[in-house]
Amino acid sequence: MDSGKKRVAFIIIAAVGFLFTVLMGLVPASLSLVALVLAILALAASVLAFAAKDYYYMFNPIVRMKHMTAVIDSGEPFYMSPNGNSIIVRDENEVYATSFIKVPVYSSSTEMSDEEKLNFTSLFARLVSISKNPIRLSSQLNSINKDEYMSRITAKLNESEQRYNTLQNDKATPAKELDRVKGEVTMWRNMFDNVSRSNSQELNLYASITAVGNTEDEAINLSSLRAEEVAAGISATLGVTATIATGNDILVFIEPDYMIPPATITEMMKYKSGQAE
């Protein structure tokens, strides 16, 4: 802030403090409580007057608060590109397109020796130089939507139970065969109970890169070219097959509804309520 505004603030607040002091002198002795309040206000104004010289930047937003207008944008912060390979953000006359690259990781540091950990870390250090443009490398722990997996287990369980009931009703069924199918039913039921009770998660490693253009097509094409370059570099460096995320796979990295699927939330609520009972 310039010294002129600080000086004006000092004069105004000091004048207010002086006014409180004058009023305190005019208050009759019978109104001692009023005089005490005016004395406190005068002291506070004096402190603020001297503080304004060094801390004017803190008082200015409070004084101007009534003149501030909060604008809430009802528009979407981003939208999917027509080819589904990137997300688009518009900023006045410029268009930003961001593409995401999925990086599969098949090993864990808990299973590596110290030398293997060092080599693995050096590989990631090399990823910094695979592109001339800035890239972001990140990992994210997501909850898994187990609907499809649970459906397959349920189908296997129903199939084995039906086969067991059929064999049980057939008196000619050998006891060994009946025991085998009964064990299969038990296996699928235990698997169903364990999977439905646990909170399954997966670790996703991904890279993202952004390109800016004057038009949407320009930004999308630049982003796609850079993403392909990054994917090729990651694949060659880490020895894996990095792929460009498309459609809903992109939303897993940026949308809460896809990070934690509603079906998973429902399963967790059912499990918690079952524990409470």
N, C-alpha and C positions, 0 to 999 in steps of 0.2 A: 504494500500500500504506500502511496506517496505521503510525504510529510504534511501536506496541506490537509488531507482528510484526518490524519491523526491529531493535528492541532485543533481542528474544528470539534472533533469528538471530545478532546480534553476540555476545551472551553465549555461545551454544553453540559457535560457531566459535572464539572467543577461548579458551574453556575447552579445546577440543581442542588448540589451539596450545600452551597452557600445559602440557597433559599430555605432549605430545611433548617439550617442553623439560625437564620433570622426568625423563622416561625417558632423555633424552640424558645427563643428569648421573649417572644410575645405571649407565650402560654402562661396563664396564671399558675401560682404555686399549688392551688387546689387540684390542678389536673396534672399531677406528677407522672401518671402513666402515659399520657399523651406526649409529654416532654421527653420521656424515655424513648418512646417509639421514634420521635423525630430525631433524637440524638443518634439512634442506631442507623436510621436512614441517611443522615448526614455523613456518618462515618463510612457507611457502605459506598456512598457516592464519591467520597474522597478517594477511597481505595480504587474504585473503578476508574476514576479520572486519571490517576497515575498509571494504572495497569493498561489503560487504553493506548498509551504511547508505545508499549512494546507488544501488546497482544490484541491490537486492533483487528487483525485477521480473524480472531475468534469471535469478536462481537459483531462484525459486519454481517455474516450470514444470518444471525439471530434477528438483527434489526430489519433486514430485508426479507425475512421469511414470508411475510404476508403477500409480497409481490411475486413469490415463486409459484409457478404452475406446473403441476405434475402431469405429464402426458403419458397415458397408457396406450401402447400400440396394440390394436386388436388383430393385427396381421400375424401370419405365421413367421417365426424367426428364420425358417429355412424351408425349402421344398425340394422334392426329389427331381433329379434331371430326367428328361424324357427317356434316355437309354437306361436309367436305373443304376448307373455306375458311380454317381456322385451326388452330393447335396449342393444346393445353390443358395447363396445369400446375396442379396442386392444391397448396395450402399451407394445411394445417389446415382452417379453415372457409371459406376463400376460394378462388375459382377464377379463374385468369388465362387469357385467350384472346388470342392474338397473330395478327394477319393480316398478310400480305405483299402488297405492290403492285409489280408489275413495271413498270419505266420504260424504254421503248425510247429509245435515243439513236442518231441517224442521222448525226451529224457528229463530227469529231475536232478537237481543239485544234491538231494539227499542220497542219491545212488552213485554219486561221482566221487572219485578220489580228489585229493587236493590239486594234483597236476591237471586232471580233467576239468576241474572247476576253473583253473587259471586259463586253460586253452579255450574253454567255452566263453569266458569273459572277454578274451582277446578277440574272438569272432564278433561279438557285439560291438567292440570298439571299432572294428573295421566297417561296420554298417554306416558309421557317420560319414564316410567318404564315398558312399556309393552314388550320391547325387549332388549336383552343384546347388540344388535348391534345398531350402530347409525342409526337413522331414521330422515327424514326431513318432517316436517309438513308445508304446505304452502297453501295459497289461491290465486286464480287467477280470474280476471274478464274478461270474454270472450264475444265477439260479437256472436250473434246467427245467424246461417244460416236459414233464414225464408222461403226458397224456398218451402219446403214441406208444411209448414203451410199456406203460401200464396196460394199454389195450391188448398188446401182444401177449403179455403175461396172463391176462384174464382169459383170453381166447385159449391159450394152452391149458390153463387150469380147468376151464369148462370142458375142453376136449378130453382131458385125462380123467376127470370125474365121470363123464358120460361113459367112457370106455370101461372104467372100473365098475360102475353100476351094471353095465351090460354083462360083463364077465361074472360079476357076483351073482346075478340071476340065472346064469347058466351053470347047472350042476356039473357039467362035464369039464369045466375049466380047471386045469391043474392048479394046485395050491401055490407053486412057485411063480406061475404066471400072474396069479391074483396078487401075490405079495409084491411082485415087481411093479405092477401098475399102481398099487397102493403107495409104494415108495415114491413113484413119479408124482402122484397127487400131492403127497406131503411136501415134496421138493418145490413144486410150483406154488403151493400155498405159503410156504415159508418165504420164498422169494417175493411173493406179492406183499406179504406183511412187512418184510424188511425194506423194500423199495418205497412203499407208501409211507412208512414211518420216518425214513431218513430225509434230510434236506440235501438233495444232490446238487452239486455245483461243478462248474467247469472253468478253467483258467484260459482266457483268450489273450493271445499276444497279437498286436496289430500295429501297423504303421499307417500314417495319414500324411497326405501332401496336398497343398492348396495352390491353385493357379488363379490369376486375376486377368480379366479381359474386358474389353469395351462392350462386348455382346455376350449373350449366354452361350452361343455355339462356340465362340472363341475360347471362353473360359473352360467349357466342358472338354473340348478337344485338347487343350494344353494340359488339363488335369489328368486326362486319360493317358496321354503320352508319358507324362512324368510318373504316373502310377505304374505303368508297364515297365519303365526303366527301373524303378525302385523294386518292383516284384522280381525282376530278373536278377538284380544285384543281390537281393536277400536270398534268393534260391541258390545262386552260385556260392555265396559266402557261407551260409549255414547248411547247405546240402539238403534243403527241404523244398517242397513245392509251394511257394507263396502264390496266392490267388487274389484277384481283385474282388472285393466284396460288392454284391449287388442287392438291390431291393431291400427286403427285410433284414438281410444280414448286416447292412449298414446301420439300421436302426438299433441293433443290439448294442452298438457302441455309444449311442447318444440319446436314446429314448428310454426313460425308466420303465415304461410298459413292456418293453422288449427285454430289458435287463432282468426284470423279475416278472415273469409271465403271470397273468391273473390266476391261471389254473394252479400254479405252484403256491401262490398266496393262499388260495382256498384250501389246498392240502395241508399247509402249515397251520391254518386256523382250526381245521378239523382235528389235527393231531394235538394241538394245544388244548382244545376244549375237551378232548378225550382224556388227556392227562389230568385236567382239573376235576373231572368227574371221578 
